[in-house]
């Protein structure tokens, strides 16, 4: 599982090619996880990038992942809270947040806050790429009960686009995760936990993790796969007010 979202390498590279970045570009990945997407951005474009995440273990992994792939001076990973440290001066060419809108707020406020904060981070004509969940169909009450609050999804695909447009951004492109990407994302995570239980059969924490994972797996198979979607939304900060 290379990314923090149901995204294949081919689709990731396609999104990167749409960012309009060159070697002089500056890109921020807010909630970067283990850094794979940002590293690929730098590999494909030669731009300079900063990835930030509150999880120190993810940042350690991101730095290791970058070794030998990109020049250290062009790629920085930092333990940071995006709420406090995303610049608001329009100094960036591209701002990215894939599957991490919770970095900007809880529940229903997460996506709107992300759109507003990243809009102020990029220059006029700059790009904003956000990955966010959406409902394909109204979710079953049992599935909502399983997920709990905050569920992390509050809109459908069209509403994710229209909200950002209502904030003054220009929608340029959108793509969604397909069933294969969802299955790979969900099942590789479950597989890792099941294999961990084989290595540590008597560990009570691992046993508890397996129980939780199996409940989530059953919910994904019964409801999630048919009702939950994930979209990748590319917007432009307009060059003039609209």
C-alpha positions in Angstrom: 0.0 0.0 0.0 2.1 2.9 -1.3 -0.4 5.7 -0.6 -2.8 6.7 2.2 -5.7 6.4 -0.2 -7.0 3.9 -2.8 -4.7 5.1 -5.5 -2.6 3.1 -8.0 0.9 4.1 -9.1 -0.3 4.7 -12.7 -3.2 7.0 -11.6 -0.8 8.8 -9.2 1.6 9.5 -12.1 -1.3 10.7 -14.3 -2.4 13.2 -11.6 1.2 14.4 -11.2 1.5 15.1 -14.9 -1.5 17.4 -14.6 0.0 19.6 -11.9 1.9 21.8 -14.3 5.1 21.7 -12.2 8.7 22.3 -13.4 12.1 22.4 -11.7 11.4 25.8 -10.2 8.1 24.7 -8.7 7.4 24.4 -5.0 4.9 21.9 -3.7 3.5 21.0 -0.3 2.0 17.7 0.7 -0.1 18.2 3.9 -0.6 15.0 5.7 2.0 13.2 3.6 2.1 9.9 5.4 5.1 7.9 4.3 5.8 10.4 1.5 5.3 8.3 -1.6 3.2 10.7 -3.5 5.5 13.7 -2.9 8.6 11.7 -3.8 7.0 10.7 -7.1 6.1 14.4 -7.7 9.7 15.3 -7.3 11.0 12.4 -9.4 8.7 13.2 -12.3 8.9 17.0 -12.3 12.2 18.0 -10.6 10.3 20.4 -8.3 11.1 21.0 -4.7 8.8 19.7 -2.0 7.9 19.7 1.6 5.9 17.0 3.2 4.4 17.4 6.7 2.6 15.0 9.0 1.9 14.9 12.7 2.9 11.3 12.9 6.7 11.1 13.6 6.8 7.4 12.5 5.4 8.3 9.1 8.0 11.0 8.7 10.9 8.7 9.6 9.5 6.2 7.0 9.1 9.0 4.4 12.7 10.1 4.8 13.9 6.6 4.4 11.7 6.1 1.4 13.2 9.2 -0.3 16.8 8.0 0.1 18.5 7.3 -3.2 15.4 8.5 -5.1 15.5 12.3 -4.8 18.1 14.9 -3.8 17.8 15.7 -0.1 17.9 19.4 -0.8 14.8 19.1 -3.0 12.7 17.0 -0.7 12.1 17.8 3.0 9.9 15.8 5.4 8.9 17.5 8.7 6.8 16.6 11.7 4.3 19.4 11.6 0.7 20.2 12.3 -0.8 21.4 9.0 -3.3 23.5 11.0 -0.5 25.7 12.1 2.3 25.4 9.5 0.7 25.5 6.0 1.7 28.9 4.6 -1.1 31.3 3.9 0.9 33.8 1.7 0.3 32.3 -1.7 3.9 31.3 -2.0 3.4 27.7 -3.3 2.8 26.5 -6.9 1.0 23.3 -5.8 -0.6 22.1 -2.5 -1.6 18.5 -2.1 -3.7 16.8 0.5 -4.7 13.2 -0.3 -6.8 11.4 2.3 -5.7 13.7 5.0 -8.3 16.5 5.2 -8.7 15.6 8.9 -5.4 17.4 9.3 -7.5 20.6 9.0 -10.4 19.8 11.2 -12.8 17.1 12.4 -15.9 15.8 10.9 -17.8 17.9 8.3 -15.4 20.8 8.7 -12.4 18.9 7.4 -12.9 19.2 3.7 -14.1 22.9 3.7 -11.2 23.9 5.9 -8.7 22.1 3.6 -10.1 23.9 0.6 -9.9 27.3 2.2 -6.4 26.8 3.7 -4.8 25.4 0.6 -6.4 28.1 -1.5 -4.5 30.7 0.5 -1.3 28.7 0.3 -0.9 28.7 -3.5 -0.2 31.5 -5.9 -2.7 32.8 -8.5 -2.8 30.1 -11.2 -1.4 27.5 -8.9 -2.9 24.0 -8.4 -4.6 22.3 -5.5 -5.0 18.6 -5.5 -7.3 17.1 -2.8 -8.2 13.4 -2.3 -11.5 13.0 -0.4 -14.1 10.4 0.2 -17.7 10.6 -1.1 -20.9 8.6 -1.0 -21.7 6.7 -4.2 -25.1 5.9 -2.8 -26.8 6.7 0.6 -25.0 4.5 3.2 -26.8 1.9 5.2 -27.5 2.8 8.8 -25.6 -0.3 10.0 -22.5 0.9 8.0 -22.7 4.4 9.6 -22.9 2.8 13.0 -19.8 0.7 12.2 -17.8 3.7 11.0 -18.8 5.9 13.9 -18.6 9.7 14.0 -16.8 11.5 12.5 -17.4 9.3 9.5 -15.2 11.4 7.3 -17.6 11.5 4.4 -20.4 14.1 4.1 -20.9 14.7 0.4 -21.3 13.0 -2.9 -18.8 13.4 -5.8 -20.6 16.3 -7.4 -20.8 18.2 -4.1 -17.1 17.8 -3.5 -16.5 19.6 -6.8 -19.2 22.2 -6.4 -18.1 23.2 -2.9 -14.6 24.1 -4.0 -16.0 25.9 -7.0 -18.2 27.9 -4.7 -15.1 29.0 -2.8 -13.7 30.5 -6.0 -11.5 27.7 -7.3 -11.6 26.5 -10.9 -12.2 22.7 -11.2 -9.7 21.3 -13.8 -9.9 17.6 -13.4 -11.4 14.8 -11.3 -10.9 11.1 -11.1 -12.2 8.4 -8.8 -10.8 5.2 -7.3 -12.0 2.1 -9.1 -12.9 -1.3 -7.5 -9.4 -2.7 -8.0 -7.8 0.2 -6.2 -10.2 0.0 -3.4 -9.7 -3.8 -3.0 -6.0 -3.4 -3.0 -6.1 -0.6 -0.5 -8.4 -2.5 1.9 -7.2 -6.0 1.5 -3.4 -5.3 1.7 -4.0 -3.6 5.0 -6.1 -6.5 6.3 -3.5 -9.0 5.0 -0.7 -7.3 6.9 -2.6 -7.5 10.2 -3.5 -11.2 9.7 0.1 -12.0 8.9 1.2 -10.1 12.0 -1.0 -12.3 14.1 0.8 -15.4 12.8 4.1 -13.9 13.9 2.8 -12.9 17.3 0.1 -15.4 18.2 0.0 -14.7 21.9 0.2 -10.9 21.8 -3.1 -9.5 23.2 -2.7 -6.1 21.3 -2.3 -8.0 18.0 -5.3 -10.1 18.8 -7.4 -7.0 19.5 -6.1 -5.5 16.2 -7.2 -8.6 14.3 -10.7 -8.5 15.8 -11.1 -4.8 14.8 -9.7 -5.5 11.4 -12.1 -8.4 10.7 -15.1 -6.3 11.8 -14.0 -3.5 9.4 -13.4 -6.1 6.6 -16.9 -7.4 6.9 -18.3 -3.9 6.8 -16.2 -3.2 3.7 -17.4 -6.3 1.9 -21.1 -5.9 2.9 -21.5 -2.1 2.5 -18.4 -0.1 2.0 -17.3 -1.4 -1.4 -20.6 -0.4 -3.0 -21.3 2.8 -1.2 -18.1 4.6 -0.4 -16.1 6.3 -3.1 -12.9 8.3 -3.2 -12.2 11.2 -5.5 -9.1 13.1 -6.6 -9.9 16.7 -7.3 -7.6 19.1 -9.1 -8.4 22.8 -8.8 -6.7 26.0 -10.0 -6.5 29.1 -7.9 -7.8 31.7 -10.3 -5.4 34.3 -11.5 -8.0 37.0 -10.9 -11.0 37.2 -8.6 -14.2 35.5 -10.0 
